[in-house]
Amino acid sequence: MLEVGTKAPAFTLPDKDGNPVSLSDFLGQKVVLYFYPRDNTSGCTRQACAFGAAYGQFQALGVAVIGVSKDSVASHQKFAAKNALPFLLLADPEHQVIEAYDVWKEKKLYGKVSMGTVRATYVIDQEGFIEKAMPKVKPDTNAQEILDYLKGESHP
C-alpha cells in the first residue's frame, strides 16, 4: 500500500460509459478510491452494493466514491446497471493504476499462485494526498468503516 501523506498517483481511466475520468477532476473534494478484483463476483458485488446503499451519505459529506478494477468498460456498464450503482466505476484492463496504487499482488487460490487486484481502499484528501490507506478490506464492512472514519467516529 502507498503511504499516508504521499501524493496520490495521477490517473485518467474510462468510466462505464467510456468517458475519461481523472483524479485531478476531484481536486477540492475528498475521494474514496476503492480497488476490487472483479465485477459480478459475490464479494465484489456485496462491496459495491454497500457503497451504493451508503452513497447518499458520502454525497452529504461531499465525498466522491470511485471503484476501480481491471474489468472492461462493457463489464462495468453491465455491473453498474445490474446493481443500480450510482458512483463511478473505472476500467483499468492494463492495471496501470492498480499497480501505481500498489494493489496488484500475488494471490493464492486453491494452492495456485497468480497475480491479481487485492481489495483495498484509499481516502484521498482535497489536495490529492493519501489521507488513509486500508489494505485487505472486507467487502461487507468497507463502506461503513470509511463512513465512520469520514464522520470522525473512528481513528486513522
ZAMARGU-4260 file (C-alpha; in steps of 0.2 Angstrom, whole numbers, plus 5000, padded with zeros to 4 digits):
<rodrens>
0) 5000/5000/5000 | 5005/5018/4997 | 5010/5028/5012 | 4998/5040/5021 | 5004/5058/5017
5) 5011/5054/5000 | 5004/5062/4984 | 4991/5050/4976 | 4997/5045/4959 | 4988/5054/4945
10) 4977/5044/4933 | 4964/5045/4919 | 4954/5030/4916 | 4937/5027/4906 | 4921/5026/4916
15) 4907/5013/4912 | 4902/5024/4898 | 4919/5026/4891 | 4921/5044/4897 | 4939/5049/4903
20) 4939/5052/4922 | 4955/5060/4930 | 4959/5060/4948 | 4963/5079/4946 | 4944/5081/4942
25) 4941/5080/4960 | 4954/5092/4967 | 4945/5102/4981 | 4935/5086/4986 | 4939/5070/4996
30) 4939/5054/4986 | 4936/5036/4992 | 4946/5026/4979 | 4942/5008/4981 | 4950/4993/4971
35) 4942/4977/4969 | 4946/4961/4960 | 4931/4958/4948 | 4914/4963/4943 | 4900/4951/4947
40) 4908/4940/4960 | 4900/4938/4976 | 4912/4948/4987 | 4914/4962/4974 | 4895/4964/4972
45) 4892/4965/4991 | 4905/4978/4992 | 4899/4988/4978 | 4881/4987/4984 | 4886/4993/5001
50) 4894/5008/4994 | 4879/5011/4983 | 4867/5010/4998 | 4878/5022/5008 | 4881/5034/4993
55) 4869/5047/4999 | 4879/5048/5015 | 4895/5050/5005 | 4887/5064/4994 | 4881/5073/5010
60) 4899/5073/5016 | 4904/5080/4999 | 4915/5064/4996 | 4916/5056/4979 | 4916/5037/4978
65) 4926/5028/4964 | 4928/5009/4961 | 4942/5003/4950 | 4945/4985/4943 | 4954/4978/4928
70) 4937/4974/4920 | 4932/4982/4904 | 4921/4997/4901 | 4907/4985/4895 | 4908/4974/4910
75) 4907/4989/4921 | 4892/4995/4912 | 4883/4979/4915 | 4889/4978/4933 | 4883/4995/4937
80) 4866/4993/4928 | 4863/4976/4936 | 4866/4983/4954 | 4860/5001/4951 | 4877/5008/4956
85) 4876/5027/4957 | 4895/5030/4959 | 4909/5029/4946 | 4917/5013/4941 | 4933/5015/4931
90) 4941/5002/4919 | 4959/4998/4921 | 4962/4982/4910 | 4981/4986/4908 | 4981/4988/4928
95) 4992/5003/4926 | 4983/5012/4940 | 4980/4996/4950 | 4999/4994/4950 | 5003/5013/4954
100) 4992/5011/4969 | 5002/4995/4974 | 4986/4984/4974 | 4992/4972/4961 | 4999/4957/4971
105) 5002/4939/4971 | 4987/4929/4977 | 4984/4911/4981 | 4968/4902/4977 | 4967/4883/4980
110) 4986/4882/4981 | 4988/4891/4964 | 4998/4907/4964 | 4993/4921/4952 | 4994/4940/4951
115) 4978/4950/4954 | 4970/4965/4962 | 4969/4965/4981 | 4954/4973/4989 | 4960/4989/4996
120) 4953/5007/4999 | 4961/5024/4999 | 4954/5040/5006 | 4962/5055/4996 | 4961/5072/5003
125) 4956/5088/4994 | 4974/5092/4989 | 4977/5075/4981 | 4986/5067/4995 | 4983/5050/5003
130) 4974/5053/5020 | 4970/5035/5024 | 4976/5018/5017 | 4966/5002/5021 | 4973/4986/5015
135) 4964/4969/5015 | 4947/4977/5017 | 4931/4966/5020 | 4918/4968/5007 | 4903/4969/5019
140) 4911/4982/5031 | 4922/4993/5020 | 4909/5006/5015 | 4903/5008/5034 | 4921/5009/5040
145) 4925/5023/5028 | 4909/5032/5033 | 4914/5031/5051 | 4931/5037/5048 | 4925/5052/5037
150) 4912/5056/5051 | 4926/5056/5064 | 4919/5040/5073 | 4935/5030/5071 | 4953/5034/5072
155) 4965/5034/5057
</rodrens>
